[in-house]
Amino acid sequence: MPVTIKDQTMEQLGGPDSVLARQRRDHAEMNRLMDRYQTLPDGEDRERVLQTTVQLVFSHAFAEETVLWPAVRRSVPGGDELTSRVEEEHQQINNLAADIERLGPGSPEREEKVRRVFALIRQDIRDEEDLVLPRLQEALSVPQLRRLGTAWDTVRRSAPTHPHPVIPRRPPGNAVLGVPLSLYDRMRDAFGLSTPMSAAKKVLTGLAGVLVLVAAVAMRRKASARMEQGDT
């Protein structure tokens, strides 16, 4: 029976470079940041901790959806059902975090949404560590887990850092949109902008629509090609 990765030793996880160890480190930091936010009074420090939490959560989730969950679907029996559950949680987190960014600090409505999004993040961590990742651990060798960890970390370091509810949860749509949205998010982070820049957002929203269309056409052509191969 799969064992939660929360309680495993580093050796059992496959070493510090394994995707399992990398995931657990990020999860621990998310929990630390959320706990820290809840102990601080309203003010700049509290907002800074919230923004750091958001940046970590969304870069982490994007790397999961681009690299990790496709590996689960390829390698784990029932992997599509497992990842669909986590993707639904990611979408709920995305929607709530987008609302939080639109609301001002100190708003009772905003604080309620922060409470809800933190609860969802903690649930998502448990689902990943208790259900999804142990199944992946059973399916892959240690060298495979380490290679997957390197790929996951590479994507995470250049991933979007803010909520974008319209992004598809699966490749190729999310991967196609990742580059422009990452540039947009990291520009916001560099200038300390916690709310979206309206002019830039309009440009990128239009670009995002084009890229989604391109991705959809590519997926349709790929599916058609597979069907033609099957007929021959």
N, CA, C and O of each residue as an XYZ file, in Angstrom:
928
protein
N       0.853     -1.198      0.000
C       0.000      0.000      0.000
C       0.886      1.243      0.000
O       1.835      1.314      0.781
N       0.595      2.241     -0.870
C       1.417      3.452     -0.909
C       1.436      4.170      0.434
O       0.427      4.232      1.138
N       2.607      4.715      0.777
C       2.791      5.435      2.038
C       2.964      6.919      1.735
O       3.708      7.279      0.822
N       2.291      7.780      2.484
C       2.419      9.213      2.283
C       3.885      9.624      2.254
O       4.695      9.104      3.021
N       4.228     10.557      1.369
C       5.624     11.009      1.302
C       5.959     11.941      2.466
O       7.128     12.250      2.698
N       4.948     12.384      3.188
C       5.197     13.298      4.307
C       6.121     12.682      5.346
O       6.962     13.380      5.912
N       5.979     11.380      5.607
C       6.687     10.725      6.703
C       7.892      9.909      6.248
O       8.512      9.230      7.066
N       8.235      9.960      4.972
C       9.349      9.157      4.478
C      10.685      9.854      4.701
O      10.752     11.077      4.816
N      11.747      9.053      4.759
C      13.092      9.617      4.869
C      13.524     10.153      3.509
O      12.916      9.839      2.486
N      14.577     10.964      3.506
C      15.096     11.496      2.251
C      15.563     10.368      1.341
O      15.392     10.432      0.124
N      16.147      9.346      1.929
C      16.608      8.200      1.130
C      15.431      7.494      0.473
O      15.507      7.107     -0.693
N      14.341      7.324      1.219
C      13.155      6.681      0.649
C      12.573      7.492     -0.505
O      12.035      6.931     -1.460
N      12.684      8.807     -0.411
C      12.150      9.681     -1.459
C      13.004      9.671     -2.719
O      12.567     10.128     -3.775
N      14.229      9.145     -2.604
C      15.116      9.111     -3.759
C      16.189     10.176     -3.744
O      16.837     10.427     -4.761
N      16.383     10.808     -2.589
C      17.403     11.839     -2.474
C      16.830     13.228     -2.691
O      15.685     13.359     -3.125
N      17.601     14.271     -2.397
C      17.096     15.651     -2.460
C      16.716     16.123     -3.859
O      15.948     17.075     -3.994
N      17.242     15.472     -4.912
C      16.922     15.886     -6.275
C      15.673     15.215     -6.828
O      15.180     15.593     -7.891
N      15.163     14.223     -6.109
C      13.946     13.547     -6.550
C      12.778     14.530     -6.573
O      12.701     15.439     -5.746
N      11.877     14.338     -7.523
C      10.704     15.214     -7.592
C       9.876     15.112     -6.313
O       9.202     16.071     -5.936
N       9.921     13.961     -5.645
C       9.161     13.798     -4.399
C       9.722     14.698     -3.305
O       8.968     15.349     -2.582
N      11.057     14.733     -3.184
C      11.692     15.581     -2.171
C      11.472     17.058     -2.494
O      11.212     17.861     -1.599
N      11.577     17.408     -3.759
C      11.375     18.810     -4.161
C       9.944     19.251     -3.870
O       9.718     20.361     -3.387
N       8.976     18.377     -4.165
C       7.582     18.702     -3.871
C       7.375     18.906     -2.370
O       6.731     19.865     -1.947
N       7.923     18.000     -1.582
C       7.716     18.093     -0.138
C       8.339     19.365      0.429
O       7.761     19.986      1.322
N       9.503     19.763     -0.071
C      10.125     21.008      0.410
C       9.241     22.210      0.111
O       9.048     23.068      0.972
N       8.706     22.279     -1.097
C       7.810     23.381     -1.437
C       6.561     23.363     -0.565
O       6.111     24.407     -0.093
N       6.013     22.190     -0.355
C       4.808     22.092      0.483
C       5.078     22.581      1.907
O       4.256     23.282      2.497
N       6.226     22.207      2.447
C       6.569     22.648      3.801
C       6.706     24.166      3.854
O       6.293     24.797      4.826
N       7.289     24.753      2.803
C       7.434     26.212      2.777
C       6.072     26.895      2.634
O       5.848     27.945      3.237
N       5.177     26.327      1.860
C       3.822     26.886      1.761
C       3.142     26.894      3.124
O       2.556     27.900      3.524
N       3.219     25.782      3.830
C       2.606     25.716      5.161
C       3.228     26.726      6.117
O       2.523     27.359      6.903
N       4.558     26.878      6.048
C       5.240     27.843      6.917
C       4.768     29.263      6.617
O       4.517     30.040      7.539
N       4.646     29.606      5.339
C       4.224     30.956      4.953
C       2.775     31.218      5.375
O       2.457     32.301      5.867
N       1.906     30.236      5.184
C       0.504     30.428      5.578
C       0.377     30.590      7.089
O      -0.400     31.417      7.566
N       1.138     29.804      7.835
C       1.134     29.956      9.296
C       1.649     31.331      9.695
O       1.108     31.970     10.598
N       2.698     31.780      9.015
C       3.289     33.097      9.306
C       2.281     34.214      9.042
O       2.149     35.136      9.848
N       1.571     34.135      7.919
C       0.562     35.145      7.581
C      -0.476     35.263      8.688
O      -0.876     36.366      9.061
N      -0.904     34.136      9.203
C      -1.976     34.137     10.205
C      -1.541     34.688     11.551
O      -2.387     35.015     12.383
N      -0.234     34.799     11.784
C       0.247     35.339     13.059
C       0.541     36.834     12.991
O       0.752     37.467     14.025
N       0.558     37.410     11.780
C       0.953     38.809     11.624
C      -0.251     39.740     11.657
O      -1.337     39.356     11.222
N      -0.077     40.962     12.168
C      -1.137     41.960     12.082
C      -1.198     42.533     10.666
O      -0.272     42.350      9.876
N      -2.288     43.222     10.354
C      -2.382     43.875      9.052
C      -1.201     44.812      8.856
O      -0.758     45.480      9.790
N      -0.698     44.852      7.628
C       0.432     45.729      7.347
C       1.284     45.195      6.206
O       0.944     44.195      5.573
N       2.398     45.877      5.952
C       3.244     45.527      4.813
C       3.846     44.133      4.939
O       3.929     43.408      3.947
N       4.269     43.744      6.144
C       4.867     42.422      6.312
C       3.869     41.322      5.975
O       4.215     40.327      5.340
N       2.645     41.511      6.402
C       1.616     40.506      6.133
C       1.339     40.399      4.638
O       1.201     39.300      4.101
N       1.259     41.561      3.964
C       1.033     41.549      2.521
C       2.207     40.919      1.782
O       2.014     40.220      0.788
N       3.402     41.160      2.256
C       4.594     40.583      1.615
C       4.581     39.055      1.735
O       4.916     38.349      0.784
N       4.192     38.556      2.908
C       4.111     37.110      3.095
C       3.041     36.511      2.190
O       3.242     35.437      1.623
N       1.903     37.197      2.048
C       0.839     36.698      1.179
C       1.310     36.639     -0.264
O       1.060     35.655     -0.960
N       1.991     37.688     -0.722
C       2.480     37.702     -2.097
C       3.518     36.603     -2.340
O       3.527     35.977     -3.399
N       4.381     36.376     -1.368
C       5.373     35.304     -1.490
C       4.689     33.947     -1.569
O       5.102     33.074     -2.332
N       3.633     33.780     -0.769
C       2.867     32.531     -0.807
C       2.248     32.325     -2.182
O       2.339     31.238     -2.752
N       1.620     33.365     -2.710
C       0.981     33.289     -4.032
C       2.008     32.925     -5.101
O       1.758     32.055     -5.935
N       3.150     33.584     -5.079
C       4.186     33.326     -6.087
C       4.665     31.881     -6.040
O       4.860     31.253     -7.081
N       4.853     31.357     -4.838
C       5.312     29.979     -4.696
C       4.231     28.997     -5.144
O       4.513     28.057     -5.886
N       3.006     29.213     -4.699
C       1.919     28.290     -5.011
C       1.716     28.173     -6.517
O       1.541     27.069     -7.033
N       1.736     29.297     -7.224
C       1.398     29.242     -8.640
C       2.546     28.771     -9.520
O       2.308     28.104    -10.526
N       3.774     29.098     -9.172
C       4.895     28.542     -9.932
C       4.985     27.030     -9.707
O       5.264     26.273    -10.636
N       4.747     26.605     -8.478
C       4.751     25.182     -8.119
C       3.654     24.428     -8.881
O       3.913     23.375     -9.465
N       2.439     24.964     -8.873
C       1.312     24.294     -9.521
C       1.500     24.230    -11.033
O       1.159     23.227    -11.660
N       2.043     25.302    -11.621
C       2.260     25.306    -13.068
C       3.244     24.204    -13.471
O       3.041     23.522    -14.475
N       4.303     24.035    -12.689
C       5.282     22.984    -12.980
C       4.650     21.600    -12.823
O       4.956     20.686    -13.589
N       3.780     21.448    -11.844
C       3.067     20.178    -11.693
C       2.243     19.878    -12.935
O       2.314     18.780    -13.486
N       1.470     20.851    -13.367
C       0.549     20.631    -14.479
C       1.267     20.453    -15.811
O       0.754     19.788    -16.712
N       2.456     21.046    -15.940
C       3.197     20.964    -17.191
C       4.073     19.725    -17.274
O       4.212     19.140    -18.349
N       4.668     19.311    -16.152
C       5.655     18.229    -16.153
C       5.191     17.006    -15.363
O       5.289     15.877    -15.845
N       4.690     17.231    -14.158
C       4.472     16.124    -13.230
C       3.201     15.344    -13.514
O       3.236     14.115    -13.578
N       2.080     16.032    -13.686
C       0.823     15.313    -13.880
C       0.786     14.545    -15.196
O       0.203     13.461    -15.228
N       1.375     15.043    -16.289
C       1.465     14.180    -17.480
C       2.216     12.883    -17.212
O       1.858     11.836    -17.752
N       3.270     12.945    -16.369
C       4.008     11.732    -16.011
C       3.132     10.777    -15.210
O       3.207      9.562    -15.389
N       2.303     11.325    -14.331
C       1.374     10.484    -13.559
C       0.376      9.804    -14.502
O       0.097      8.614    -14.355
N      -0.153     10.548    -15.455
C      -1.135      9.969    -16.374
C      -0.515      8.884    -17.253
O      -1.185      7.914    -17.611
N       0.764      9.047    -17.601
C       1.435      8.036    -18.419
C       1.786      6.784    -17.630
O       1.756      5.680    -18.174
N       2.118      6.945    -16.351
C       2.761      5.861    -15.590
C       1.874      5.170    -14.568
O       2.135      4.022    -14.210
N       0.837      5.835    -14.093
C       0.058      5.330    -12.957
C      -1.321      4.878    -13.411
O      -2.030      5.654    -14.052
N      -1.721      3.666    -13.107
C      -3.104      3.249    -13.393
C      -4.094      4.170    -12.690
O      -3.969      4.432    -11.493
N      -5.073      4.656    -13.435
C      -6.032      5.596    -12.859
C      -5.457      6.979    -12.681
O      -6.013      7.795    -11.947
N      -4.331      7.256    -13.353
C      -3.660      8.544    -13.173
C      -4.482      9.732    -13.628
O      -4.366     10.821    -13.067
N      -5.314      9.532    -14.643
C      -6.135     10.645    -15.122
C      -7.129     11.089    -14.058
O      -7.336     12.285    -13.853
N      -7.737     10.131    -13.387
C      -8.689     10.461    -12.315
C      -7.982     11.152    -11.150
O      -8.498     12.120    -10.590
N      -6.813     10.656    -10.793
C      -6.049     11.259     -9.693
C      -5.693     12.704     -9.993
O      -5.891     13.585     -9.156
N      -5.164     12.951    -11.197
C      -4.738     14.310    -11.526
C      -5.924     15.234    -11.753
O      -5.828     16.435    -11.503
N      -7.042     14.689    -12.224
C      -8.233     15.526    -12.413
C      -8.694     16.113    -11.083
O      -9.107     17.271    -11.016
N      -8.620     15.316    -10.043
C      -9.016     15.800     -8.707
C      -8.131     16.965     -8.273
O      -8.634     17.974     -7.778
N      -6.824     16.832     -8.455
C      -5.899     17.899     -8.065
C      -6.079     19.126     -8.961
O      -6.011     20.257     -8.481
N      -6.307     18.909    -10.250
C      -6.508     20.033    -11.168
C      -7.756     20.841    -10.798
O      -7.769     22.064    -10.937
N      -8.794     20.163    -10.330
C      -9.991     20.873     -9.871
C      -9.658     21.762     -8.672
O     -10.134     22.894     -8.582
N      -8.839     21.246     -7.750
C      -8.414     22.045     -6.604
C      -7.587     23.242     -7.070
O      -7.755     24.350     -6.560
N      -6.701     23.023     -8.032
C      -5.889     24.126     -8.553
C      -6.774     25.218     -9.158
O      -6.513     26.407     -8.975
N      -7.823     24.808     -9.879
C      -8.697     25.801    -10.501
C      -9.434     26.611     -9.433
O      -9.583     27.825     -9.569
N      -9.888     25.952     -8.385
C     -10.559     26.677     -7.294
C      -9.596     27.648     -6.616
O      -9.965     28.782     -6.310
N      -8.367     27.204     -6.382
C      -7.344     28.078     -5.792
C      -7.081     29.264     -6.705
O      -6.959     30.398     -6.242
N      -6.993     29.000     -8.004
C      -6.755     30.059     -8.993
C      -7.849     31.118     -8.939
O      -7.566     32.315     -8.908
N      -9.095     30.668     -8.928
C     -10.221     31.611     -8.929
C     -10.242     32.456     -7.658
O     -10.447     33.668     -7.723
N     -10.033     31.827     -6.507
C     -10.035     32.565     -5.244
C      -8.874     33.543     -5.170
O      -9.050     34.680     -4.731
N      -7.683     33.113     -5.595
C      -6.514     33.993     -5.537
C      -6.683     35.192     -6.463
O      -6.232     36.292     -6.142
N      -7.330     34.987     -7.608
C      -7.605     36.113     -8.503
C      -8.536     37.125     -7.825
O      -8.344     38.332     -7.965
N      -9.538     36.638     -7.096
C     -10.429     37.532     -6.344
C      -9.655     38.279     -5.263
O      -9.870     39.473     -5.059
N      -8.756     37.583     -4.571
C      -7.964     38.209     -3.502
C      -7.110     39.340     -4.062
O      -6.977     40.386     -3.427
N      -6.533     39.145     -5.234
C      -5.692     40.188     -5.834
C      -6.501     41.425     -6.210
O      -5.968     42.534     -6.233
N      -7.793     41.236     -6.507
C      -8.633     42.373     -6.887
C      -9.136     43.156     -5.675
O      -9.487     44.329     -5.801
N      -9.175     42.526     -4.516
C      -9.711     43.172     -3.312
C      -8.593     43.832     -2.515
O      -7.461     43.349     -2.522
N      -8.889     44.900     -1.849
C      -7.880     45.613     -1.080
C      -7.582     44.958      0.250
O      -8.431     44.260      0.804
N      -6.371     45.177      0.776
C      -6.002     44.648      2.103
C      -6.963     45.155      3.172
O      -7.414     46.300      3.139
N      -7.261     44.270      4.121
C      -8.129     44.664      5.228
C      -9.602     44.440      4.981
O     -10.408     44.566      5.902
N      -9.971     44.110      3.761
C     -11.372     43.860      3.448
C     -11.835     42.553      4.093
O     -11.168     41.528      3.946
N     -12.973     42.571      4.808
C     -13.482     41.333      5.404
C     -13.714     40.244      4.352
O     -13.447     39.068      4.601
N     -14.209     40.638      3.187
C     -14.441     39.671      2.114
C     -13.119     39.062      1.655
O     -13.036     37.865      1.380
N     -12.097     39.897      1.576
C     -10.784     39.401      1.154
C     -10.224     38.405      2.174
O      -9.697     37.359      1.795
N     -10.334     38.723      3.453
C      -9.806     37.829      4.478
C     -10.525     36.484      4.480
O      -9.912     35.449      4.744
N     -11.819     36.497      4.186
C     -12.558     35.240      4.096
C     -12.056     34.410      2.926
O     -11.945     33.188      3.029
N     -11.753     35.070      1.815
C     -11.226     34.345      0.657
C      -9.819     33.828      0.936
O      -9.463     32.741      0.481
N      -9.012     34.590      1.675
C      -7.685     34.104      2.063
C      -7.826     32.845      2.914
O      -7.108     31.867      2.707
N      -8.743     32.872      3.863
C      -8.971     31.702      4.720
C      -9.362     30.496      3.871
O      -8.868     29.391      4.093
N     -10.238     30.704      2.912
C     -10.696     29.606      2.065
C      -9.586     29.093      1.160
O      -9.448     27.884      0.972
N      -8.794     30.001      0.596
C      -7.740     29.542     -0.313
C      -6.646     28.806      0.456
O      -6.077     27.840     -0.052
N      -6.346     29.258      1.683
C      -5.358     28.536      2.497
C      -5.851     27.115      2.807
O      -5.075     26.160      2.760
N      -7.141     26.984      3.121
C      -7.693     25.655      3.403
C      -7.590     24.753      2.174
O      -7.291     23.565      2.295
N      -7.835     25.316      1.000
C      -7.737     24.540     -0.234
C      -6.296     24.135     -0.522
O      -6.037     23.012     -0.955
N      -5.365     25.045     -0.284
C      -3.954     24.734     -0.507
C      -3.519     23.593      0.408
O      -2.828     22.672     -0.029
N      -3.921     23.653      1.669
C      -3.556     22.582      2.608
C      -4.183     21.246      2.186
O      -3.547     20.198      2.302
N      -5.427     21.284      1.697
C      -6.070     20.061      1.218
C      -5.352     19.517     -0.014
O      -5.162     18.309     -0.156
N      -4.960     20.422     -0.897
C      -4.236     20.028     -2.102
C      -2.908     19.361     -1.753
O      -2.529     18.360     -2.362
N      -2.210     19.914     -0.779
C      -0.946     19.316     -0.320
C      -1.176     17.895      0.179
O      -0.423     16.982     -0.159
N      -2.215     17.714      0.980
C      -2.491     16.384      1.518
C      -2.854     15.399      0.400
O      -2.389     14.259      0.408
N      -3.673     15.827     -0.550
C      -4.044     14.944     -1.647
C      -2.824     14.531     -2.460
O      -2.705     13.376     -2.869
N      -1.919     15.478     -2.694
C      -0.719     15.159     -3.461
C       0.207     14.227     -2.685
O       0.698     13.241     -3.234
N       0.445     14.535     -1.417
C       1.412     13.753     -0.638
C       0.860     12.391     -0.213
O       1.622     11.436     -0.060
N      -0.441     12.296     -0.025
C      -1.030     11.042      0.468
C      -1.551     10.145     -0.652
O      -1.571      8.924     -0.499
N      -1.979     10.735     -1.787
C      -2.646      9.965     -2.828
C      -1.861      9.879     -4.137
O      -1.624      8.786     -4.652
N      -1.461     11.023     -4.667
C      -0.893     11.051     -6.022
C       0.579     10.662     -6.038
O       0.975      9.763     -6.781
N       1.393     11.332     -5.224
C       2.839     11.118     -5.291
C       3.269      9.717     -4.843
O       4.195      9.166     -5.437
N       2.646      9.114     -3.828
C       3.021      7.729     -3.504
C       2.769      6.759     -4.658
O       3.521      5.803     -4.846
N       1.712      7.007     -5.429
C       1.440      6.142     -6.590
C       2.507      6.334     -7.659
O       2.928      5.372     -8.302
N       2.941      7.568     -7.848
C       4.019      7.824     -8.802
C       5.314      7.171     -8.330
O       6.079      6.640     -9.135
N       5.550      7.215     -7.040
C       6.745      6.590     -6.456
C       6.774      5.095     -6.738
O       7.837      4.537     -7.011
N       5.633      4.448     -6.677
C       5.554      3.019     -6.966
C       5.840      2.711     -8.432
O       6.366      1.648     -8.762
N       5.490      3.651     -9.307
C       5.554      3.393    -10.740
C       6.923      3.692    -11.359
O       7.270      3.118    -12.390
N       7.710      4.594    -10.734
C       8.968      5.036    -11.338
C      10.169      4.618    -10.501
O      10.064      4.439     -9.288
N      11.299      4.465    -11.160
C      12.558      4.169    -10.476
C      13.134      5.450     -9.881
O      12.693      6.548    -10.221
N      14.107      5.314     -9.003
C      14.755      6.489     -8.404
C      15.405      7.371     -9.475
O      15.222      8.587     -9.422
N      16.149      6.831    -10.440
C      16.709      7.702    -11.484
C      15.626      8.458    -12.263
O      15.826      9.615    -12.633
N      14.493      7.819    -12.512
C      13.398      8.499    -13.207
C      12.822      9.627    -12.355
O      12.504     10.697    -12.874
N      12.686      9.390    -11.047
C      12.180     10.424    -10.150
C      13.133     11.609    -10.076
O      12.695     12.752     -9.946
N      14.429     11.343    -10.160
C      15.409     12.432    -10.130
C      15.382     13.233    -11.432
O      15.461     14.461    -11.410
N      15.270     12.538    -12.560
C      15.189     13.260    -13.833
C      13.912     14.095    -13.894
O      13.918     15.222    -14.387
N      12.831     13.534    -13.393
C      11.571     14.279    -13.357
C      11.687     15.486    -12.437
O      11.120     16.542    -12.720
N      12.419     15.335    -11.336
C      12.631     16.448    -10.421
C      13.396     17.588    -11.077
O      13.079     18.755    -10.852
N      14.395     17.265    -11.882
C      15.162     18.297    -12.586
C      14.283     19.040    -13.580
O      14.332     20.267    -13.663
N      13.472     18.292    -14.341
C      12.584     18.921    -15.312
C      11.541     19.791    -14.620
O      11.252     20.900    -15.070
N      10.980     19.285    -13.526
C       9.963     20.032    -12.773
C      10.548     21.340    -12.230
O       9.907     22.388    -12.316
N      11.751     21.282    -11.678
C      12.367     22.469    -11.094
C      12.709     23.497    -12.166
O      12.587     24.699    -11.931
N      13.136     23.038    -13.338
C      13.448     23.954    -14.441
C      12.217     24.741    -14.851
O      12.288     25.952    -15.063
N      11.085     24.052    -14.963
C       9.845     24.732    -15.328
C       9.399     25.668    -14.216
O       8.976     26.791    -14.487
N       9.489     25.224    -12.979
C       9.030     26.034    -11.846
C       9.760     27.377    -11.769
O       9.163     28.399    -11.428
N      11.052     27.365    -12.089
C      11.849     28.589    -11.986
C      11.493     29.632    -13.039
O      11.866     30.797    -12.899
N      10.787     29.239    -14.079
C      10.411     30.195    -15.127
C       8.900     30.220    -15.349
O       8.429     30.617    -16.415
N       8.147     29.794    -14.338
C       6.693     29.672    -14.469
C       5.982     30.957    -14.065
O       6.569     31.792    -13.377
N       4.719     31.131    -14.482
C       3.909     32.247    -13.974
C       3.810     32.196    -12.455
O       3.844     31.119    -11.859
N       3.688     33.365    -11.833
C       3.691     33.451    -10.376
C       2.407     34.048     -9.800
O       2.346     34.368     -8.613
N       1.388     34.197    -10.639
C       0.114     34.760    -10.183
C      -1.030     33.968    -10.802
O      -0.822     33.231    -11.766
N      -2.243     34.113    -10.257
C      -3.384     33.381    -10.803
C      -3.775     33.878    -12.185
O      -3.777     35.080    -12.451
N      -4.104     32.939    -13.059
C      -4.624     33.227    -14.392
C      -5.724     32.206    -14.661
O      -5.462     31.160    -15.253
N      -6.952     32.496    -14.234
C      -8.020     31.494    -14.288
C      -8.324     30.953    -15.676
O      -8.891     29.867    -15.796
N      -7.956     31.697    -16.751
C      -8.306     31.223    -18.092
C      -7.275     30.253    -18.662
O      -7.513     29.666    -19.718
N      -6.142     30.070    -17.996
C      -5.130     29.152    -18.516
C      -5.641     27.718    -18.444
O      -6.179     27.308    -17.416
N      -5.479     26.942    -19.531
C      -5.823     25.519    -19.451
C      -4.979     24.825    -18.386
O      -3.849     25.230    -18.114
N      -5.532     23.792    -17.798
C      -4.820     23.073    -16.744
C      -3.871     22.010    -17.292
O      -3.086     21.432    -16.541
N      -3.941     21.750    -18.610
C      -3.118     20.679    -19.177
C      -2.350     21.173    -20.410
O      -2.764     22.129    -21.066
N      -1.212     20.500    -20.720
C      -0.491     20.787    -21.954
C      -1.355     20.385    -23.157
O      -2.211     19.509    -23.035
N      -1.133     21.030    -24.338
C      -0.083     22.034    -24.575
C      -0.517     23.460    -24.263
O       0.297     24.383    -24.287
N      -1.829     23.639    -23.965
C      -2.316     24.996    -23.759
C      -1.595     25.755    -22.669
O      -1.220     26.911    -22.859
N      -1.393     25.106    -21.506
C      -0.737     25.819    -20.402
C       0.726     26.108    -20.721
O       1.248     27.158    -20.349
N       1.387     25.177    -21.409
C       2.796     25.394    -21.746
C       2.953     26.524    -22.754
O       3.882     27.325    -22.648
N       2.049     26.597    -23.734
C       2.111     27.656    -24.749
C       1.931     29.030    -24.113
O       2.608     29.988    -24.484
N       1.014     29.119    -23.155
C       0.746     30.408    -22.513
C       1.752     30.751    -21.421
O       1.834     31.902    -20.993
N       2.510     29.772    -20.971
C       3.395     29.989    -19.827
C       4.440     31.057    -20.040
O       4.716     31.831    -19.124
N       5.038     31.126    -21.236
C       6.142     32.071    -21.471
C       5.675     33.520    -21.372
O       6.244     34.276    -20.584
N       4.646     33.949    -22.148
C       4.239     35.349    -22.029
C       3.687     35.703    -20.652
O       3.924     36.802    -20.150
N       2.954     34.778    -20.043
C       2.381     35.081    -18.733
C       3.444     35.119    -17.647
O       3.327     35.890    -16.695
N       4.469     34.306    -17.773
C       5.579     34.355    -16.824
C       6.297     35.695    -16.916
O       6.619     36.297    -15.892
N       6.549     36.167    -18.131
C       7.196     37.480    -18.307
C       6.346     38.586    -17.682
O       6.862     39.483    -17.015
N       5.049     38.505    -17.909
C       4.121     39.484    -17.354
C       4.137     39.461    -15.827
O       4.230     40.507    -15.184
N       4.044     38.248    -15.248
C       4.022     38.115    -13.795
C       5.324     38.581    -13.168
O       5.315     39.276    -12.153
N       6.432     38.205    -13.763
C       7.728     38.544    -13.162
C       8.033     40.030    -13.295
O       8.786     40.578    -12.490
N       7.461     40.689    -14.297
C       7.564     42.139    -14.376
C       6.774     42.777    -13.231
O       7.232     43.738    -12.612
N       5.591     42.239    -12.956
C       4.803     42.722    -11.818
C       5.563     42.523    -10.514
O       5.599     43.419     -9.671
N       6.173     41.344    -10.344
C       6.910     41.044     -9.118
C       8.109     41.975     -8.953
O       8.394     42.442     -7.850
N       8.814     42.243    -10.065
C      10.014     43.080    -10.001
C       9.689     44.500     -9.573
O      10.480     45.149     -8.889
N       8.495     44.987     -9.988
C       8.112     46.351     -9.642
C       7.212     46.416     -8.412
O       6.716     47.483     -8.050
N       7.008     45.261     -7.772
C       6.226     45.242     -6.543
C       4.767     45.550     -6.748
O       4.133     46.150     -5.880
N       4.214     45.148     -7.893
C       2.818     45.442     -8.188
C       1.956     44.244     -7.817
O       2.051     43.187     -8.441
N       1.122     44.408     -6.810
C       0.289     43.297     -6.345
C      -0.997     43.174     -7.138
O      -1.665     42.142     -7.077
N      -1.357     44.226     -7.891
C      -2.557     44.167     -8.718
C      -2.157     44.234    -10.178
O      -1.113     44.803    -10.496
N      -2.950     43.672    -11.075
C      -2.577     43.622    -12.477
C      -2.431     44.999    -13.101
O      -3.151     45.927    -12.731
N      -1.494     45.143    -14.055
C      -1.307     46.367    -14.820
C      -2.293     46.333    -15.979
O      -2.202     45.451    -16.833
N      -3.237     47.278    -16.027
C      -4.346     47.184    -16.960
C      -3.904     47.162    -18.422
O      -4.388     46.338    -19.198
N      -3.006     48.042    -18.803
C      -2.601     48.104    -20.211
C      -1.888     46.828    -20.628
O      -2.197     46.240    -21.665
N      -0.932     46.408    -19.810
C      -0.198     45.184    -20.142
C      -1.122     43.984    -20.135
O      -0.982     43.068    -20.946
N      -2.061     43.999    -19.215
C      -2.965     42.850    -19.113
C      -3.825     42.738    -20.363
O      -4.090     41.628    -20.824
N      -4.273     43.871    -20.929
C      -5.087     43.823    -22.140
C      -4.304     43.228    -23.300
O      -4.818     42.413    -24.066
N      -3.059     43.649    -23.410
C      -2.218     43.117    -24.485
C      -2.027     41.612    -24.316
O      -2.185     40.842    -25.263
N      -1.683     41.209    -23.091
C      -1.406     39.799    -22.853
C      -2.667     38.945    -22.918
O      -2.605     37.775    -23.295
N      -3.807     39.519    -22.556
C      -5.053     38.775    -22.670
C      -5.352     38.468    -24.127
O      -5.762     37.357    -24.464
N      -5.143     39.472    -25.007
C      -5.319     39.237    -26.429
C      -4.351     38.198    -26.952
O      -4.727     37.323    -27.733
N      -3.091     38.295    -26.515
C      -2.089     37.319    -26.922
C      -2.445     35.934    -26.410
O      -2.276     34.937    -27.113
N      -2.936     35.880    -25.185
C      -3.315     34.598    -24.615
C      -4.411     33.934    -25.444
O      -4.380     32.724    -25.671
N      -5.381     34.733    -25.895
C      -6.449     34.177    -26.721
C      -5.924     33.585    -28.011
O      -6.348     32.506    -28.425
N      -5.000     34.291    -28.646
C      -4.390     33.791    -29.882
C      -3.652     32.492    -29.623
O      -3.777     31.532    -30.384
N      -2.872     32.465    -28.531
C      -2.074     31.277    -28.237
C      -2.946     30.080    -27.886
O      -2.615     28.949    -28.242
N      -4.057     30.315    -27.192
C      -4.988     29.215    -26.911
C      -5.531     28.642    -28.215
O      -5.652     27.426    -28.365
N      -5.861     29.532    -29.165
C      -6.359     29.082    -30.454
C      -5.313     28.253    -31.185
O      -5.619     27.201    -31.746
N      -4.060     28.744    -31.172
C      -2.968     28.008    -31.805
C      -2.805     26.627    -31.175
O      -2.642     25.625    -31.871
N      -2.852     26.596    -29.833
C      -2.708     25.318    -29.135
C      -3.848     24.364    -29.489
O      -3.631     23.166    -29.667
N      -5.068     24.905    -29.589
C      -6.215     24.063    -29.928
C      -6.073     23.483    -31.327
O      -6.368     22.310    -31.553
N      -5.619     24.314    -32.270
C      -5.413     23.835    -33.643
C      -4.351     22.752    -33.669
O      -4.502     21.741    -34.355
N      -3.260     22.966    -32.909
C      -2.176     21.976    -32.865
C      -2.680     20.653    -32.300
O      -2.348     19.587    -32.818
N      -3.483     20.721    -31.236
C      -4.022     19.493    -30.635
C      -4.940     18.770    -31.617
O      -4.930     17.542    -31.702
N      -5.735     19.549    -32.358
C      -6.661     18.921    -33.315
C      -5.890     18.239    -34.439
O      -6.238     17.137    -34.864
N      -4.837     18.907    -34.918
C      -4.031     18.307    -35.974
C      -3.334     17.043    -35.487
O      -3.239     16.057    -36.218
N      -2.851     17.077    -34.256
C      -2.183     15.904    -33.688
C      -3.163     14.749    -33.566
O      -2.824     13.607    -33.876
N      -4.372     15.041    -33.117
C      -5.381     13.994    -32.997
C      -5.754     13.431    -34.355
O      -5.939     12.222    -34.496
N      -5.868     14.309    -35.374
C      -6.208     13.856    -36.724
C      -5.110     12.959    -37.278
O      -5.381     11.939    -37.913
N      -3.860     13.360    -37.026
C      -2.730     12.562    -37.505
C      -2.744     11.178    -36.884
O      -2.468     10.190    -37.566
N      -3.065     11.092    -35.589
C      -3.132      9.797    -34.917
C      -4.245      8.936    -35.508
O      -4.082      7.729    -35.685
N      -5.372      9.566    -35.809
C      -6.486      8.825    -36.389
C      -6.125      8.295    -37.775
O      -6.473      7.168    -38.129
N      -5.426      9.118    -38.553
C      -5.003      8.688    -39.889
C      -4.027      7.533    -39.797
O      -4.096      6.598    -40.595
N      -3.106      7.585    -38.822
C      -2.164      6.499    -38.637
C      -2.872      5.215    -38.252
O      -2.486      4.119    -38.659
N      -3.923      5.381    -37.454
C      -4.665      4.205    -37.033
C      -5.428      3.567    -38.183
O      -5.670      2.360    -38.169
N      -5.817      4.376    -39.198
C      -6.569      3.860    -40.337
C      -5.673      3.158    -41.344
O      -6.145      2.365    -42.158
N      -4.359      3.455    -41.285
C      -3.460      2.882    -42.272
C      -2.883      1.561    -41.789
O      -2.099      0.933    -42.500
